[in-house]
Amino acid sequence: MEQPNSQSFRYARLVDRYSKYVSSPVLRLKFLNSALGVSQTRGFWERVPIVGSLPERAIIVIELAKVLPVDQPAPFGLRLAAWLYGVRYAVYSLCVAIALVTAITLVYAASRVVSSLTVSTEARDISLDVQRPPSGSGPAQTLASIAGAGVKPDKVWLAEQGDGYDFYSNGARVLTEFETEGIRRRFYRYTLEALARSDVAGEQLSRPVGIVYHISESDLLPFTDRYNSSLNNQSRSLLEYSRAHRLYNYVIDRFGRTYRIVADEFAANHAGNSIWSDGKSVYLNLSRSFVGICFEGRGTEAINEAQVYAARVLTAVVRSKYGIDDANCVTHGLVSVNPSNRLMGYHTDWVSEFPFEALGLSNKYEMELTAVSRLGFGYDKAYVTAAGGKWAGLEKADIALGEAAERNGLTIEQQRRLQARVFERAYSKERALE
């Protein structure tokens, strides 16, 4: 005996439901016997809920037509079932389309849930590692290929100027929304030979002769798309603060956007007490003589590829505009001094690991620190520790200082005191300009 299945029960229920259209008990019994006696073929569509019952409903309508009065109009339910059966293939196609859309929607929703969970996990990992990147990573390693990737243009010029931006021929785009003015540049250039003779006459200049690179040391969020709004707000706060205090000439935010803060012809308050020499000339108070470029970040490993590229093209713009020599593109940690205790490193940002090569520059950690070798400044363990240990430029300065002391028949400390007096005289001249 054939076992009844769910589709047989469904058909029987349909027959029973449609039997209500027959008012005569005799005719209703006749309809039930004839309809239930029809054999059913089961295909794919007959197994689908609702629309799969259309063939069965068509059979039932035919059986009903045999017992209903011919002089009366067919009930609406019967006419609707007959019409739907006639257009069943269109109904099937519509069902397929709805099923596909539903499936795609469910898959997309599931992927979004999985993605949000993944991003959340990654964000937690990044927040833990924002100060502790993987070994071997960092801008210098990531962008090692940039160092020789392009030909440095002989001349960079302003190609387009619009409302809120300057666009340069090398692709640099400088945003001017936060631009302000400051104190006009006035400073002295001294020569090493003159300082060796205790001559601090100097030459007064008013155009920038170098660049000092800084890092903001501001608080950071994980650099992921989940924090776009907060990242933008954080950058804007830094820009507004920098403008209010005239801290830098340029700020490069974490998205690699370059903003001019204090116009080039004005001095920003970025370098404080500072000394640098390109091997021929010596400059004090680099806020007046050098352009200040700041990366938004915290720790030397916190900057990214977009920022390094922005700094590269901005450096080319500034150097081209003012004829700045490579030797005068340096970092804050290598120039900052404290006159009160005559020690290097009052500020130590970028005292190590600055990606000079990625910016198309020579490595200034190789250059002699004139503040140590010629102007009486020393350094302590904290300064060396901040740099991760001694480096070539500091060792060269120590050697030069020792040789000068030996020539003069002095101890190292006596030589430093002699040089400190030269610094004080030059420093007083610089302060007088303010």
C-alpha positions, 0 to 999 in steps of 0.5 A: 500500500502506497504511503500517503505523503505531505503533498497528498495531504495538501491536495486533499485539503485543497479538494476539501476547501474547494468543495464549499463552492458546491451547495448540493450534498449529492453533487459535493460527494460526486465532486469529492470522489472525482477530484480525489480519484485523479492521479497526481504527477509530482515535479519540481515545482509541485514541491514548492509551497503556494505556487507549487499547488497551481497545477493541483488547483487547476485540476480541482477547478476542472472537476468543479466545473463538472458539477457547478451550474452552467447558468451561474458565473464561476466564483472569483476564487475559481477564476483567479486560480484558473488565471494564475495557472495560465500564467504559471511560468511567469509566476515561477520566474517571478518566484525565482527572481525573488528567491535570488534577491533574497539569497543575495541579500542574506549573503551580503548581510552575513558578509557585513556581520562577519566583516564588522566582527573582523574589523573589530578584532583587527582594530583591537590588534592595531590599538595594541600595536600602534606603538609597537609595529611588527619587526622590520616594518616602518616607513623607511622599510615600506618605502625603501623603493621610493628612494630611487623611484623617480627623478627629482625635478630640477625645478618645481613651480606653482601650476594651479592656485584655487580656493583653499589649495595650491597645486604644484608641478610635481603633484604636491597639493598644499591645502591653505584652509588654516594658513596664517601669518607670523613674524617676518624672518630675520636671522644670521648666517655664521661661517665655521671659520669665523666662529673658530676665530670667535667672530660672530659678525654674521650675515643677516638673511630673511629667506628660509635656508633649510627644513626641520622635520617634526612629529606632533607626538599627539594621541593616536587612534588606530588608522582604520576606516572604522575611525574615519570620522574620529581621525578627521576630527583629531587631525582638525584639532591638531591643525587648529591648535597649530594655527592658534600657536603658529607651531609649524609652517606645514602639517601632514595629517595621517591621510597624507594631506598637506596643510600650510599653517604659517606662510613660508615668509614668516617664522613658525614657533617650531624649533626653539633653541636650536643649532645646525651646520651644513659643514660651511655655515652655522645657523642658530634659532632655526625657527627663523631660518628653517621651514618647519614640517610636522608629521601628525603621529606619535613615535617614529614608527607611527607615520604611514606611506601616504605621509612619507610620499606627501613629505617627499613632494613637499620637500621638493617644492620647498627646496626648489622655491628657496634653493635649499641644500640637501645638507640643511634638511634635518630633524628636530632631535638633531638640532634641539639644544638647552642653553641653560645646561648646555645639553643636546636633546631638549626635544628628541623627536626624530632623533633616530629613524627618520626616512631621509632616503625615502624623501630623496635626502641624504642621511643626516645621522651621518653628519657631524653635530656642530653644536657638540663639536664647535659650540660647547654643547654636550649630551647625556645618557637620556639623549643617546638612549632616545636615539637608540645608541650612539650614531655616526654624526655624534661620534664625528662630533666627539672626535672633532671636539677632542682634536680641537681641545688637543690643538689648543692644549685644553681639556675637553671641558675647557674646550667646551667652555671656550666654545660656549662663550662664542655661542653666547655671543652669537645667541645674544645677537639672534635674540636681539633680532626678536 
